[in-house]
Every structure is written in structure tokens, then in C-alpha cells.
Amino acid sequence: MGVLDDSTVTFVDEFSDELCLLVGVDGAFITHALPDDGALTIGRGESNAIRIDHPSVSRQHVRLQITPVLEIEDLGSSNGVRLQDRMLPPRRAVPLRVGDVFELGPCLLQLRRGAPRPLRRPSVDEAISSMRVLRGLADQVAASTISVLLLGETGVGKEVLARMLHRLSPRASGTLLALHCAALPESLLESELFGHEKGAFTGATCTKIGLLESADGGTVFLDEVGELPPTIQVKLLRVLEERAIQRIGALRPRPIDVRFIAATNRNVEREVELGRFRGDLYYRLNGVTLVVPPLRERIDEIGELAAHFIRGACARDQRPAIPTLSRDALDRLRRYRWPGNVRELRNVIDRAVLLCRDGTIRASDLPVDKFCTAGEPPPLPVHLPEGSCELHSDIQTLERQRITEALERCAGNQKLAAQQLGISRNTLSARMDAFGFPRPRKSGRR
């Protein structure tokens, strides 16, 4: 479920001006042409004009009226119909506009104008990259309020995709709250997420609004949602079901309007089977699944990403001249497997920008241990001018700064900080020792 392949994508050469309905189920999208006039029903039963074989869809779920006016009517379905941000009253027709998105449980539907005409399948040479396909799906999903689950390895860019979904959504003017679920200590997580009333516990000297409530009208991005402790999973499920939060010590819940986007590098279905993640919460978060492929499967994008990171590094360091990437350096970047994905590429480029000497990044500016091909002598080491340690000092300063920032983002969790930096835990420990970072003492019996 959620795997991106050719079957999940509609390739379009040209469009007509006819009405159509985009239907998304479990990450796959299909376009149905609509009649010029009359009415049609949508549901799980075979008698419907558009059949959606999904357990959350009723046998006759919803009716669309095409003429004389566009209308939608919930036919008394079990799970209801959500149009834009509100639930429809049963058995009452309400106006529908082209571009509106409505939801039947986890199924996403959008009324569009421009049904695709019969198409030829693109050749291999014309095939678009997996990330371009993914961005197209994200563009379609963004218009809805349905929950989105982003899957992919550490460092592939799940947060970048989450920010894109928010930016393209009707909630773009609202808050985007990004929470790293593994970074907050469990003892503080409930109070931080849901808030508390004055006097709810010792030290609660005033009322505090929780993070979820502060994002009302916007989007909440739950990064590494698989790390949530079981007690918080229960409370989050209630928020998703009731669209309300209850502060610690409060007598009544407060309604909130947020859209949830969750991300994880874990196999969530396996976590559910092992009892480490609630199945009901997984199905609530998994309205639409988007899988971000690893960088090793996106070789054609490495040059573009490298150029983007070069420009970013120069802007941060206020370097007037932007270096170019040589052919030999690009070839080495493309041959590497990138276990740390896009995050590791950014770190490599930041280092190379510091080391390049004459406006060109060469293979010798890349880390020797990463980019040596088997049987090939390593690139020549970088020699600093005699009597000068400024460049070496700059590199150490930058490295120390990056480690400090990563540890602060991860609340001191070295494993997570190493993942963010695209290095191993042992490498991070060695660099922390070299820079004199304080190490936590292991508690023992006295």
C-alpha cells in the first residue's frame, strides 16, 4: 500500500473541458469522467456509477447532481461525508464547486474540469522521475484535509514534503507546527502537546495552551510518529476522532481544526503487528500514504540537489562567488549509495564548498573514505598553505556548530543527532570527544 509505481499515476498529454472526478484510495489515484447532465451515485455497491471498493465506504454513500446545478448529498452513509472542512448533514443536498475536495472516510475525491483523453504510454526515455510523480500526487493531496502518512528512510526529505503539502493547501496562511516525536521527553510530552490548566499539577502556576491548540487552523507535522509512547498514542487518537483536545486538569474538551501529517522511517504495519503502535491510530493517520524514495534511487536528481546545496552554503557563509561542480566530482556523487540520503549529501556539499580552492569542486574535495572506488587510488589529500591554519580552523568551527545544533534539536539524543548529521553514532561520539563536549555520566549503584 502506498508504493509509487506506474499504476498510481495518470500521464496526461492534453485535457478536455469536461467534468471529472479524481478518486484517491490508499495513495492510488484514478480519474473518472462525469456525464454532462443528470445525477450519479458513489459507493461500495456494484450498482453505483462510480464504485469504490473500500470498507469505510457505504454501499450507497453519496450522490452527485450535475445539472441544473452542482450539488452533493450524503445518502445516510455510516462514516459521513466531509466537504472541505465540515461534515455534511445527511440527506440534504448542498452546493458543490469545481475544485472542491470531499472525503468518504479515508478516501479522497476532488471535482475537476478537464478529464484526460486517451493517452499513449510514455517511453522509457520520456519517463518522469519518481520524485516528480510524488510531487504531482502531493499537489493533488494538498487541497484536502485528509491525514497524510509519509514513509521513507532517514534523511530522504519527508519534512520538506510535509512543508510543501502545507504550502499548497488552503491552510497555507495558518501555522505549520513541526514536532519531532522522539525529541521531547515523555514526562513533558503530554503537557507540551495538550496544555494544562492553572493548578492542574505542582508547578502549574498559570494556564498553558498546548502545541496542538496553538496550531488551530493550520497543519501539525508529527515527525518520527512511530516513536510516540503508548499513553500519548491513545490521546492523539482521541484528537483525530473528535477533533478536540482536553488540557490537563480541564473539565471539557476544546474543538480544534488542524490537519495532521505524520512521518516515520519505520515499517508501521510491522510495528502494529508487534503491538508497539496502535492499529486504530495508524489507520487514522494513514488517510493517504506517500512514499519518499531513497536518494540512491534518484540518481538523476543528485546534480540538481548538489547545485541547490552549493548555493545555500554560499548564501549562509556570504561567499560572493558560487563554485561549480566538476564532472569527476559529480560522477563520484552519483556512484555513492548515500545511506544518509539527502541530509548526507548536504553535509558533503557544505564541506566541499569550504575546501574548494579555485571556484571548482573536484573529487579531491570530497571525503576520501566515502568516495573512493574499489581498486582506485584515493584522491590527493588537501594541503593547506604553510603557516596557515585558518581553513582547518573554519572547518572545525563549522563541524562543532553542526554537532551542537543537531544535539539541541534532538534534546541531547546522540542517536537521533547522528542520524540527522548523516554519520554513525560512533563517529559522532569520537567527534564529541575531540571537541570536548560534556558526556552524560552512566548511573550506577553506590
Buried (B, 14 or more C-beta within 10 A) or exposed (E): EBEBEEEBBEBEEEEEEBBBBBBBBBBBBBBBEBEEEEBBBBBBBEEBBBBBEBEBBBBBBBBBBBEEEBBBBBBEBEBBBBBEBEEBEEEEBEEBEEEBBBBBBBBBBBBBEBBBEEEEEEEEEEEEBBBEBBBBBBEBBBBBBBBBBBBBBBBBBBBEBBBBBBEBBBBEEBBBBBBBBBBBEEEEBBBBBBBBBEEBEEEBEEBBBBBBBBBBEBBBBBBBBBBBEEEBBEBBBBBBEEBBBBBBBBEEBBEBBBBBBBBBBBEBEEBBEEEEBBEEBBBBBBBBBBBBBBBBEBBEBBEEBBBBBBBBBBEEEEBEEEBEBBEBBBEBBBEBEBBBBBBBBBBBBBBBBBBBEEEEBBBBBBBEEBBBEEEEEEBEEBEEEEEEEEBEEEBBEBBBEBBBEBBEBBBEBBEBBBBBBBBEEEEBBEBBEEEEBEEEEEEEEE
